[in-house]
Amino acid sequence: MANLQDYVIWRGDLSFAERPLTELDNLVLCQLSYIDMSSVFPHGEVIALRDVVQALLDRGGIRTLVADGEEKHDEYEEFARAAAASRRFGSLLMTNYEDILDPQQQIQFSAVTFRISRDTAFIAFRGTDDSLVGWKEDFNMAFLPVIPSQADAADYVTKLGEGFPGKLLLMGHSKGG
């Protein structure tokens, strides 16, 4: 059965100029947001995906922020390597990586921006990770009008939108959506 990695390998030779962003590309970028990039992504930096993945591999491997056993970890690492090696995803510039986990304020928030073109940016919001804080936020969404991560997401988009001349695409899975 085909999976996202198969898609990356199949369509990875085409740039976004040659084949515009698709729903599967959206999913690829959202999946990449589940990789813990905090150790290699200094605040405010702009880094190509291939450089982020290589830096993580140099530091011991790809770590994800979802409940994963060794098998899932290996799958994510293979997926990240394939994306980084592809023409389509590898050269994508990433910026504004944020990763907040604050048990006191009950916040589990993460987002990263991918520059698809000069005038299009894709913001991927990570959904619930495997932290207790993340799950508590999910429950809080049932009875609070706004949870702190939603306010953080609004602030994130507002800050990016103020200085960006083109269109922002907002995507995410689960709570990130």
ZIKAQUI-V812250 format. One record per residue. N is the residue number from 1. OMEGA is omega in whole degrees, -180 to 180 (NA if undefined). NEAR is the number of other ideal C-beta (glycine too) atoms within 8 Angstrom. Layout:
N|OMEGA|NEAR ; N|OMEGA|NEAR
//
This chain:
1|-179|2 ; 2|178|4 ; 3|-177|6 ; 4|179|10 ; 5|177|10 ; 6|178|8 ; 7|-180|11 ; 8|179|15 ; 9|-178|9 ; 10|-176|6 ; 11|-176|10 ; 12|-180|14 ; 13|-178|6 ; 14|176|8 ; 15|177|7 ; 16|175|10 ; 17|-180|4 ; 18|180|5 ; 19|-177|8 ; 20|179|4 ; 21|179|9 ; 22|177|7 ; 23|178|5 ; 24|174|9 ; 25|177|10 ; 26|-179|12 ; 27|178|9 ; 28|-178|13 ; 29|176|13 ; 30|178|13 ; 31|-180|9 ; 32|-179|13 ; 33|178|14 ; 34|177|11 ; 35|178|12 ; 36|-178|8 ; 37|-172|12 ; 38|-178|7 ; 39|-176|7 ; 40|-174|9 ; 41|179|12 ; 42|-177|4 ; 43|176|4 ; 44|-179|5 ; 45|172|8 ; 46|-173|6 ; 47|176|11 ; 48|180|10 ; 49|-178|15 ; 50|179|10 ; 51|177|8 ; 52|-179|14 ; 53|180|13 ; 54|178|9 ; 55|178|9 ; 56|178|16 ; 57|178|11 ; 58|-179|6 ; 59|174|8 ; 60|176|5 ; 61|-179|8 ; 62|176|11 ; 63|179|8 ; 64|-178|11 ; 65|172|11 ; 66|178|8 ; 67|-177|4 ; 68|170|10 ; 69|-179|5 ; 70|-179|6 ; 71|-180|7 ; 72|178|11 ; 73|179|13 ; 74|178|8 ; 75|180|9 ; 76|-179|13 ; 77|177|11 ; 78|179|9 ; 79|-180|12 ; 80|178|13 ; 81|-180|10 ; 82|180|12 ; 83|-179|15 ; 84|-178|13 ; 85|-176|8 ; 86|175|12 ; 87|-175|8 ; 88|-174|13 ; 89|-172|13 ; 90|-177|13 ; 91|178|8 ; 92|177|10 ; 93|179|9 ; 94|180|15 ; 95|174|11 ; 96|177|10 ; 97|176|12 ; 98|179|10 ; 99|-176|9 ; 100|173|9 ; 101|-176|8 ; 102|-179|9 ; 103|-178|7 ; 104|-179|4 ; 105|180|6 ; 106|180|11 ; 107|167|12 ; 108|-175|13 ; 109|174|12 ; 110|177|14 ; 111|174|15 ; 112|-180|15 ; 113|176|12 ; 114|176|13 ; 115|-179|13 ; 116|178|10 ; 117|-179|8 ; 118|-176|5 ; 119|178|6 ; 120|176|11 ; 121|-177|13 ; 122|178|14 ; 123|178|15 ; 124|176|15 ; 125|177|13 ; 126|175|13 ; 127|-178|10 ; 128|175|10 ; 129|-178|11 ; 130|180|7 ; 131|175|9 ; 132|179|6 ; 133|179|12 ; 134|180|12 ; 135|178|9 ; 136|176|9 ; 137|178|16 ; 138|179|11 ; 139|180|7 ; 140|179|10 ; 141|-179|9 ; 142|-176|6 ; 143|177|4 ; 144|180|7 ; 145|178|2 ; 146|174|6 ; 147|-177|10 ; 148|180|11 ; 149|176|11 ; 150|177|8 ; 151|177|9 ; 152|179|12 ; 153|179|11 ; 154|178|8 ; 155|-180|8 ; 156|-179|12 ; 157|180|11 ; 158|180|8 ; 159|-180|9 ; 160|-177|13 ; 161|-179|8 ; 162|-176|6 ; 163|-176|5 ; 164|-175|8 ; 165|-174|3 ; 166|-177|9 ; 167|176|6 ; 168|175|11 ; 169|-178|11 ; 170|-179|7 ; 171|176|12 ; 172|180|13 ; 173|176|7 ; 174|180|8 ; 175|178|11 ; 176|179|15 ; 177|NA|8
//
